[in-house]
Amino acid sequence: MAKEKKNILQTLIAYELHRGEVEEVLIKFGWVRKDAYFMESELYCWLEREPSDEDIKKVLTEIGYDVSKL
């Protein structure tokens, strides 16, 4: 049985998602609503919409990661 390849960007953004920095960036870019009643749910809905690798890189760069080699 072949293993599915893992996407390091998806794994990293999922790890960082619960932190306040990611929330602030997603609001800044207009990708989630600032007034969301269930913000954590809103954040995971953004991830479930399968953002592009480029969008994930923008978020990670904004919170301080160097993604230039990914």
Secondary structure, DSSP 8 states (H G I E B T S, - for coil): -------HHHHHHHHHTTSHHHHHHHHHTTSS-TT-SSHHHHHHHHHHT---HHHHHHHHHHTT---TT-
